[in-house]
Amino acid sequence: MTDAPSIDPAEVAKFSAMAAEWWDPTGKFGPLHKFNPVRLGFIRDTAGAHFRRLGLKPFQGLTLLDIGCGGGLLSEPMARLGFDVVGADASEKNVKTAVSHAVSSGVEIDYRVATAESLAEDGRSFDVVLNMEVIEHVADLVSYLKACASLVKPGGLMFVATLNKTLKSLALAKIGAEYVLRWLPPGTHDWSRFVEPQRLHAMLEEAGLNVLKTQGVIFDPLSWSWRLSNDVDVNYMVVAER
């Protein structure tokens, strides 16, 4: 399903070609596996505080959309935390990988080959919308964010994770990650599509959301892991409320 104005067929094809490797921590998505714990913790803690939820399955009774879900690296842990999860991706191969892994893991998730626009047209809405590492791959960012914002229930949250458009991100996230360290396949990212926090804030507010927080994330070479930081020069996450 690639007929929505925000969908870039070349980007869908790029990730479809790697679909079988989503759950391999040593494969092409290895860096995402490394990044996953810090973003999972941030989502859990932020949503927990917002909805005043605690416990082993704090989010039971709440709905979550993981848009651009890929192979389900976020969808599965969110379902284990109690959310009623819909995982949507424009790539059929990604969705098939996600479905297969969820079945083998015994996790119930409603996976769909769908776009933000098609879900919005169906009148769907969710307590939480995850929009993680997606916006730098869409063709029409304004249209996409408006569709995503319409999917958030009143009082609900949207999390957006992306890359800042700075010389530092060009050096580290593009040249360093793809061509020097070989963490990512060359061509994974297009630096011209990276988005400054101020620009993202403006688009989210124009789409009807209120930006609550911007959180930087950095890679610590000493511990060889990711951690939260005040530095938003490369990776950052934004939380917005409807």
C-alpha positions in Angstrom: 0.0 0.0 0.0 2.1 2.9 -1.3 -0.5 5.3 -2.8 -0.6 7.8 0.1 1.1 11.1 -0.7 3.5 10.7 2.2 4.8 7.4 1.1 8.1 7.2 -0.9 8.1 3.9 -2.8 11.9 3.8 -3.0 12.1 4.0 0.8 9.5 1.3 1.2 11.4 -0.9 -1.2 14.7 -0.3 0.6 13.4 -1.6 3.9 11.3 -4.4 2.3 14.6 -5.7 0.9 15.9 -6.1 4.5 12.7 -7.3 6.1 14.0 -10.8 7.0 16.8 -9.3 9.1 14.6 -7.2 11.5 15.1 -9.5 14.5 18.7 -10.3 13.9 20.7 -8.2 16.5 23.9 -8.8 14.5 22.3 -8.0 11.1 21.5 -4.7 9.3 19.1 -3.6 12.1 21.7 -4.3 14.8 22.1 -0.5 15.6 18.3 -0.4 16.2 18.5 -3.3 18.6 21.2 -1.3 20.5 19.0 1.8 20.4 15.8 0.0 21.5 16.3 -0.1 25.3 16.7 3.7 25.7 13.6 4.5 23.5 11.5 1.8 25.2 12.4 3.2 28.6 11.6 6.7 27.6 8.2 5.7 26.1 7.3 3.6 29.2 8.3 6.3 31.7 6.7 9.2 29.8 3.5 7.5 29.1 3.3 6.0 32.6 3.6 9.5 34.1 1.1 11.0 31.6 -1.6 8.4 32.2 -0.6 7.8 35.8 0.0 4.1 35.2 2.2 1.7 37.2 2.7 -2.0 37.5 3.9 -4.9 35.4 1.3 -4.2 32.7 0.6 -0.6 33.4 -1.1 0.2 30.1 -3.9 -2.3 30.0 -7.1 -0.7 28.6 -5.1 1.8 26.5 -4.5 1.6 22.7 -1.3 2.2 20.8 -0.4 2.6 17.2 3.1 1.9 16.0 3.2 3.6 12.6 6.0 2.4 10.4 6.4 -0.6 12.7 8.9 -2.5 10.6 9.4 -5.9 12.1 7.8 -5.1 15.4 10.8 -4.2 17.6 8.6 -1.7 19.5 5.2 -3.2 19.0 6.0 -6.4 20.9 7.3 -4.8 24.1 4.5 -2.3 24.0 2.0 -5.2 23.9 3.8 -6.9 26.8 3.3 -3.7 28.8 -0.5 -4.0 28.3 -1.2 -1.8 25.4 -3.7 -3.0 22.7 -1.3 -2.6 19.8 -1.9 -1.9 16.1 1.3 -2.1 14.1 1.1 -0.5 10.7 3.7 -0.5 7.9 3.5 0.3 4.1 5.7 -2.7 3.4 3.9 -6.0 3.2 7.2 -7.9 3.7 7.9 -6.0 7.0 4.4 -6.8 8.2 4.8 -10.5 7.3 8.0 -10.6 9.3 6.3 -8.9 12.3 3.3 -11.2 12.2 5.6 -14.3 12.1 7.7 -13.2 15.0 4.7 -12.2 17.1 3.1 -15.6 16.6 6.3 -17.4 17.6 6.6 -15.2 20.6 3.0 -15.6 21.7 2.3 -11.9 21.6 -1.1 -10.7 20.3 -0.7 -7.6 17.9 -3.0 -6.4 15.1 -0.5 -5.9 12.3 -1.7 -4.2 9.1 -0.3 -3.2 5.7 -1.5 0.4 6.0 -0.5 4.1 6.0 -1.2 6.9 8.4 -3.6 8.4 5.8 -5.6 5.1 5.3 -5.9 4.6 9.1 -7.1 8.3 9.5 -9.7 7.8 6.7 -11.0 4.8 8.7 -11.6 7.1 11.6 -9.2 5.3 13.9 -7.7 7.0 17.0 -5.3 5.8 19.7 -4.1 6.8 23.2 -0.5 6.6 22.0 0.9 6.9 18.5 4.6 5.9 18.1 6.3 7.6 15.2 9.8 6.3 15.6 12.6 6.8 13.0 10.0 7.2 10.3 9.6 10.9 9.4 13.1 11.1 7.7 11.8 8.5 5.2 8.5 10.1 4.1 7.9 12.1 0.9 5.4 14.6 2.2 6.2 15.4 5.8 3.4 17.9 6.4 0.7 15.7 5.0 2.1 12.7 7.0 2.2 14.5 10.3 -1.3 15.8 9.9 -2.6 12.3 9.3 -0.7 11.0 12.3 -1.9 13.8 14.5 -5.5 13.0 13.6 -4.9 9.5 14.9 -4.2 10.7 18.5 -7.1 10.7 20.9 -7.8 13.9 22.9 -5.4 13.8 25.8 -3.3 11.2 24.0 0.4 11.3 23.1 2.5 11.0 20.0 6.2 10.1 20.3 8.4 11.1 17.3 12.0 10.0 17.1 14.2 11.3 14.3 17.5 12.9 13.3 18.4 16.6 13.6 19.7 18.3 10.4 23.2 19.5 11.6 26.7 19.2 10.4 27.3 16.9 13.4 24.5 14.6 12.3 25.9 14.6 8.8 29.3 13.6 10.1 28.1 11.0 12.7 24.7 9.6 11.6 25.3 9.6 7.9 29.0 9.5 7.0 30.2 7.9 10.2 27.4 5.3 10.7 27.1 4.3 7.1 30.6 4.6 5.5 33.1 4.6 8.4 31.7 2.3 11.1 29.4 0.4 8.7 26.7 0.3 11.4 24.1 0.9 8.6 24.0 0.0 5.0 25.1 2.9 2.8 22.1 4.9 1.6 20.0 4.1 4.7 19.5 7.8 5.4 19.3 11.0 3.2 20.7 13.9 5.3 18.6 16.3 3.3 15.5 14.8 4.9 16.7 15.2 8.5 14.5 17.6 10.5 15.5 20.3 13.0 13.5 20.2 16.3 12.1 23.7 15.8 10.7 22.8 12.4 9.2 19.6 13.7 7.7 21.4 16.7 6.0 23.9 14.3 4.6 21.2 12.1 3.3 19.2 15.1 1.6 22.4 16.5 0.2 23.2 13.0 -1.3 19.7 13.0 -3.1 20.4 16.3 -0.7 18.9 18.8 1.0 20.6 21.8 4.7 19.8 22.2 5.4 18.7 25.7 9.1 17.7 25.6 12.1 17.3 23.4 14.7 14.7 24.5 18.2 14.2 23.1 19.8 10.8 22.8 23.5 10.1 22.4 25.7 7.2 21.9 28.3 6.7 24.7 31.4 5.0 23.2 32.7 4.1 26.7 29.7 2.0 27.6 29.0 1.2 23.9 25.3 2.0 24.5 22.8 4.8 24.0 21.6 7.1 26.8 19.3 10.1 27.3 21.0 13.5 27.0 20.4 17.2 26.7 22.3 17.0 23.4 19.8 17.1 20.5 22.4 17.7 17.8 22.0 14.2 16.2 19.2 12.0 17.6 16.2 13.3 19.5 12.7 12.4 20.5 9.6 14.7 20.8 6.5 14.1 22.9 3.3 15.9 21.9 -0.2 15.8 23.2 -3.6 16.3 21.5 
